[in-house]
Amino acid sequence: MTTETAPASAQTEAEAITNKYVGWAMGAGLIPFPLADLAAIIGIQVKMLSEISKAYGIEFSENRGKSIVGSLIGGLGATSIAVSIVGSVAKIVPGLGSLFGIATLPVVSGAITYAVGKTFTQHYESGGTFLTFDAEATKESFVKEYKSGKEKLTTIAKNADSKIDSLADSIESKLRPSS
């Protein structure tokens, strides 16, 4: 007797794709070269859209994908965009600039990627196609998903930082010479 597992729904697959690319975008935020990090992040987001579109059987256009990503990010407002650009350019400044870029850009880029993935998944789930996507109409939902993603990723980053500190303390105590 064989048991076959049912194929994952397109929505489940899209969520897994989004989660995978959030990690990649956060990693790209650590690229030490100003503006190269932003180019990598946009490339990652476009690749994610391609895979999400494929999961739904929807034709994808790379040029339109780049345009849509730009429109969605533009909908976040000047403050969020400025944080991304400043976080990238700050890496030019040795020391504190690099720390600022490393501290801010991974979470912001991860949150934007999360919002792009969630917004497209919702659009496709409602019967939309790549060609019918309207960035202006989804602006409110995109901003909400961005804030949700940023909150989740900030919590994860804080938890990871706490665990790293705890591990470092443990290692340090074991390496101390005993009296």
C-alpha positions in Angstrom: 0.0 0.0 0.0 1.4 3.4 -1.0 0.4 6.7 0.4 0.8 9.7 -1.8 1.0 13.2 -0.3 -1.2 15.8 -1.9 0.7 18.5 -3.7 1.2 21.6 -1.8 -1.3 24.4 -2.5 0.1 27.3 -4.5 -0.4 29.5 -1.4 1.6 27.2 0.8 4.3 27.0 -1.9 4.3 30.8 -2.2 4.7 31.2 1.5 7.7 28.9 1.5 9.2 30.7 -1.4 8.7 34.1 0.4 10.3 32.8 3.6 13.3 31.5 1.6 13.9 34.8 -0.1 13.4 36.8 3.0 16.5 35.0 4.3 18.4 35.7 1.1 17.4 39.4 1.2 18.5 39.7 4.8 21.9 38.1 3.8 22.2 40.5 0.9 21.7 43.4 3.3 25.1 42.3 4.8 27.0 42.8 1.5 29.7 45.4 2.5 29.6 47.3 -0.7 27.3 50.3 -0.8 24.5 50.1 -3.4 25.6 46.6 -4.5 23.6 45.4 -1.6 20.5 47.2 -2.8 20.9 45.8 -6.4 21.3 42.3 -5.0 18.1 42.7 -2.9 16.0 43.9 -5.8 17.4 41.0 -7.9 16.4 38.6 -5.1 12.9 40.1 -4.9 12.4 39.8 -8.7 13.6 36.1 -8.6 11.1 35.5 -5.7 8.3 37.0 -7.8 9.2 34.7 -10.7 9.0 31.6 -8.5 5.7 32.7 -6.9 4.3 33.4 -10.3 5.4 29.9 -11.4 3.7 28.3 -8.4 0.5 29.9 -9.5 1.0 29.0 -13.2 1.1 32.7 -14.1 3.4 34.1 -16.8 6.2 36.4 -15.5 8.0 39.3 -17.0 11.4 40.3 -15.5 11.2 43.9 -16.7 7.6 44.3 -15.3 8.8 42.6 -12.1 11.5 45.2 -11.6 9.1 48.0 -12.3 6.5 46.5 -9.8 9.1 46.0 -7.1 10.2 49.7 -7.5 6.6 50.8 -7.4 5.9 48.9 -4.2 9.0 50.1 -2.5 8.2 53.7 -3.5 4.8 53.2 -1.8 6.5 52.8 1.6 7.3 56.5 1.7 10.4 58.5 1.9 11.4 57.5 5.4 11.6 53.8 4.8 13.4 54.3 1.4 15.8 56.7 3.1 16.6 54.2 5.8 17.5 51.6 3.1 19.6 54.0 1.1 21.3 55.5 4.2 21.9 51.9 5.6 23.6 51.0 2.3 25.6 54.2 1.8 26.6 54.3 5.5 28.8 51.3 4.9 31.3 53.7 3.2 32.1 55.1 6.7 34.5 52.8 8.5 33.4 51.6 11.9 30.1 53.1 12.9 28.8 53.5 9.4 29.3 49.8 8.7 27.7 48.9 12.0 24.7 51.1 11.2 24.3 49.5 7.8 24.6 46.0 9.1 22.2 46.8 12.0 19.4 48.2 9.8 19.6 47.0 6.2 19.1 43.2 6.8 15.8 43.7 8.7 14.5 46.4 6.4 15.3 44.4 3.2 13.9 41.3 4.8 10.7 43.1 5.7 10.3 44.6 2.2 10.9 41.2 0.6 8.3 39.6 3.0 5.8 42.3 2.0 6.4 41.8 -1.7 5.9 38.1 -1.3 2.8 38.4 0.8 1.2 41.1 -1.4 1.7 39.0 -4.6 0.4 35.9 -2.9 -2.8 37.7 -1.8 -3.1 39.2 -5.3 -2.8 35.7 -7.0 -5.1 34.1 -4.4 -7.8 36.7 -5.3 -7.6 35.7 -9.0 -5.2 38.4 -10.2 -2.4 37.9 -12.7 1.0 39.4 -13.1 -0.4 41.8 -15.8 -3.3 42.9 -13.7 -1.2 43.8 -10.6 -1.7 47.5 -9.5 0.9 48.7 -7.1 -1.2 51.7 -6.1 -4.2 49.7 -5.3 -2.2 47.4 -3.0 -0.2 50.1 -1.3 -2.1 50.0 2.0 -1.8 46.2 2.2 1.8 46.3 1.2 2.7 48.8 4.0 0.8 46.7 6.5 2.7 43.6 5.4 6.0 45.5 5.6 5.3 46.6 9.1 4.3 43.1 10.1 7.4 41.6 8.5 9.7 44.2 10.2 8.1 43.5 13.6 8.6 39.7 13.1 12.2 40.0 11.9 13.1 42.5 14.6 11.9 40.0 17.2 13.8 37.1 15.6 16.9 39.3 15.4 16.6 40.2 19.1 16.1 36.6 20.1 19.1 35.5 18.0 21.2 38.2 19.5 20.2 37.1 23.0 21.1 33.5 22.2 24.4 34.4 20.7 25.3 36.5 23.8 24.3 33.5 26.0 26.4 31.1 23.9 29.4 33.5 24.0 29.1 33.8 27.8 29.0 30.0 28.1 32.0 29.6 25.9 33.9 32.3 27.7 33.2 30.7 31.1 34.5 27.3 29.9 37.6 28.9 28.5 38.6 30.7 31.7 41.4 29.0 33.6 40.1 27.3 36.7 41.6 28.5 40.0 
